[in-house]
Amino acid sequence: MTLDVHPRARAEINSLVAWYEERRDGLGADLRDEVWRALALVVEHPSRWPPSRIPEARARGVRHVLIRRFRVSIEYVVRGDAVRVLAIADTRRRPGYWVRRLPIE
């Protein structure tokens, strides 16, 4: 499996890392490390995690990994031999805002 991270998902993780780092030194780095650890597991076992909580996304095969410590959800879809990360979403804000990033099929 290969990993493909949507440009907006990359921007989201960078923004979240900066926000947490402002709160406490090292906290942003902790988040970044947990996200990349989770992504490594997703690439190894993409079907391990449950379908997305967003109905439209779930219907299109999106899965998610929750990082409970930071209340962040990694939303991804598997297409062929690639894991496509659609969002690194703060679960407290606008659920499903990222659905428009789903590939057209």
C-alpha positions, 0 to 999 in steps of 0.5 A: 500500500502507498500513502497519498495525503490530500494537500488540505489534510497536510495543511490541517495537520500542520495547523493542528500541530501549531495550535497544540504547540502554542498551548504547550511545548512539545504537544504539537510534536506529540500530535504529529507523532501520533498521526504518523504512527496511526497512518503507518498502521492504516497503510499496513491494515487499511480495513482494520478501522471502522467506516466514517461516522459521516453517512455520505462518506461511509456510503462511499467507503471512507474509514476513520481512525480516532486519535482520542487524546487530541480528538482528531479523526483521520478520514481515509479511503482505500483505492486500489493499492493506495490509502488516500487521506482526505482529512485530519479533522478536529472532531469538535468542529464542522463534521463532514466539511471534508466530504467534498474531497472525496474522489468522483467515481 
